[in-house]
């Protein structure tokens, strides 16, 4: 295995440990999902999102859509 493979495995393991600790302590706002929801404006309750909030949501959607297409096409896009 290459150094890059070990680095990606280490990154995945680090993420699993941090997320596992966050899930184990059950505090509000400590998991990746809870951080993302707060950043995307969902922790503020139901209200009309601002332009900045809509831009962040669109940026996440566009980035994830690109990543899926990129991975499924073998890097053509």
Buried (B, 14 or more C-beta within 10 A) or exposed (E): EEEEEEEEEEEEEEEEEEBEEBEEEEEEEBBEEBEEBEEBBBEEEEEEBEEEBEEBBEEEEEEEEEEEEEEEEEEEE
